[in-house]
């Protein structure tokens, strides 16, 4: 079964890129959001609206994503949960693929930034999203899908 691409969609800047890749690869896309949004009218794209509660979209995704799926998210806690459960490959919209090797550093940075805010430090958000981020995202998404395709072919040949 081909992978599904889940999008933590409320603030995702690369939805159109995901649609193009998914159409090329013949993949299903599920956007999960707290509020309605426009999505292409295609049978392989669907929008799931969840309650406007903290982490509702995260819970919905973690309950459904399985190994081989891809999750597009900026949420480091969601990425960590997916990695712990070996459920899916989380990719940030800037093209960073979260892995068991780098998720600890991402969590530490998140916790440090949160602690600085609590101490009254400067409130800094993420850097502006750039064309380079968009390009890096497309490269990473293609690389992840290619790797999964090769592994599936190797598993099929070994059987």
C-alpha positions as CSV (number, residue, x, y, z in Angstrom):
1,X,0.0,0.0,0.0
2,X,1.4,3.4,-0.9
3,X,2.2,5.9,1.9
4,X,-0.2,8.6,2.9
5,X,1.0,12.1,3.4
6,X,-0.5,13.8,6.4
7,X,-0.3,17.6,6.8
8,X,-0.5,19.3,10.1
9,X,-2.3,22.0,8.1
10,X,-3.3,25.1,10.0
11,X,-0.1,27.0,9.3
12,X,1.6,24.8,6.7
13,X,3.2,26.9,3.9
14,X,4.0,23.9,1.6
15,X,0.5,22.4,0.9
16,X,0.7,23.2,-2.8
17,X,4.1,21.5,-3.1
18,X,2.7,18.4,-1.3
19,X,-0.3,18.3,-3.7
20,X,2.0,18.4,-6.8
21,X,4.3,15.6,-5.4
22,X,1.4,13.5,-4.3
23,X,-0.3,13.7,-7.7
24,X,3.0,12.7,-9.4
25,X,3.5,9.8,-7.0
26,X,-0.2,8.7,-6.8
27,X,-0.4,9.3,-3.1
28,X,-3.2,10.2,-0.8
29,X,-3.0,13.5,1.2
30,X,-4.9,14.1,4.4
31,X,-4.9,17.6,5.8
32,X,-5.7,17.9,9.5
33,X,-6.8,21.3,10.8
34,X,-8.8,23.2,13.4
35,X,-10.5,25.5,10.9
36,X,-11.9,25.1,7.4
37,X,-9.6,25.7,4.4
38,X,-9.7,25.3,0.7
39,X,-8.3,22.1,-0.7
40,X,-8.2,20.8,-4.2
41,X,-11.2,18.9,-5.3
42,X,-9.4,15.6,-6.0
43,X,-10.4,12.1,-4.8
44,X,-6.9,11.7,-3.3
45,X,-7.0,14.9,-1.1
46,X,-9.2,15.2,2.0
47,X,-9.5,17.6,4.9
48,X,-10.2,16.5,8.4
49,X,-11.5,19.1,10.8
50,X,-10.7,18.5,14.5
51,X,-11.8,20.3,17.6
52,X,-10.1,23.6,18.4
53,X,-8.3,22.0,21.4
54,X,-4.6,22.0,22.0
55,X,-3.0,19.0,20.2
56,X,-6.2,17.7,18.7
57,X,-4.7,17.6,15.2
58,X,-1.5,15.9,16.7
59,X,-3.6,13.2,18.4
60,X,-5.6,12.6,15.2
61,X,-2.5,12.1,13.2
62,X,-0.6,9.9,15.7
63,X,-3.6,7.6,16.0
64,X,-3.6,7.0,12.2
65,X,-0.1,7.4,10.8
66,X,1.7,4.2,10.2
67,X,5.3,3.2,9.2
68,X,6.0,4.4,5.7
69,X,3.6,7.4,5.9
70,X,5.0,11.0,5.8
71,X,3.8,13.8,8.2
72,X,4.5,17.4,7.3
73,X,4.7,19.4,10.5
74,X,6.6,22.1,12.4
75,X,5.5,20.6,15.7
76,X,8.5,19.0,17.3
77,X,6.5,17.2,20.0
78,X,4.4,15.6,17.2
79,X,7.5,14.6,15.3
80,X,9.0,13.1,18.5
81,X,5.9,11.1,19.1
82,X,5.9,9.7,15.6
83,X,9.5,8.8,15.8
84,X,9.0,7.1,19.2
85,X,6.2,5.0,17.8
86,X,8.1,4.4,14.5
87,X,4.9,5.5,12.9
88,X,5.9,7.9,10.1
89,X,8.6,10.1,8.7
90,X,8.1,13.7,10.0
91,X,9.3,16.5,7.8
92,X,9.2,20.2,8.6
93,X,8.1,22.6,5.9
94,X,11.6,24.0,5.8
95,X,12.8,20.6,4.6
96,X,14.3,19.2,7.8
97,X,13.5,15.6,8.2
98,X,13.2,14.7,11.9
99,X,15.0,11.5,12.7
100,X,16.0,9.5,15.9
101,X,19.4,11.1,15.5
102,X,18.3,14.7,15.5
103,X,15.0,14.8,17.4
104,X,16.8,15.2,20.8
105,X,18.5,18.3,19.7
106,X,15.3,19.7,18.3
107,X,13.5,19.0,21.6
108,X,16.3,20.6,23.6
109,X,16.2,23.8,21.4
110,X,12.4,23.9,21.8
111,X,12.7,23.6,25.6
112,X,15.5,26.2,25.8
113,X,13.4,28.7,23.8
114,X,10.4,28.1,26.0
115,X,12.5,28.6,29.1
116,X,13.9,31.8,27.8
117,X,10.4,33.1,27.1
118,X,9.4,32.1,30.7
119,X,12.3,34.1,32.0
120,X,11.2,37.2,30.1
121,X,13.6,36.7,27.2
122,X,12.9,38.0,23.7
123,X,10.0,36.4,21.9
124,X,11.4,35.2,18.7
125,X,9.4,33.2,16.2
126,X,10.7,31.1,13.4
127,X,12.8,32.8,10.7
128,X,10.8,33.9,7.6
129,X,10.0,31.1,5.2
130,X,12.1,31.4,2.0
131,X,12.3,30.0,-1.5
132,X,15.3,27.9,-0.3
133,X,13.1,26.4,2.4
134,X,10.5,25.4,-0.2
135,X,13.1,23.9,-2.4
136,X,14.8,22.0,0.5
137,X,11.3,20.7,1.5
138,X,10.7,19.4,-2.1
139,X,14.1,17.8,-2.2
140,X,13.6,16.1,1.2
141,X,10.1,14.9,0.4
142,X,11.3,13.3,-2.8
143,X,14.3,11.8,-1.1
144,X,12.1,10.2,1.6
145,X,9.6,8.8,-0.9
146,X,12.4,7.4,-3.1
147,X,14.0,5.8,-0.1
148,X,10.7,4.2,0.9
149,X,10.1,3.0,-2.7
150,X,13.5,1.4,-2.8
151,X,13.0,-0.3,0.6
152,X,9.6,-1.6,-0.5
153,X,11.1,-3.0,-3.8
154,X,13.9,-4.7,-1.8
155,X,11.5,-6.2,0.6
156,X,9.4,-7.5,-2.3
157,X,12.4,-9.0,-4.0
158,X,13.5,-10.6,-0.8
159,X,10.2,-12.3,-0.3
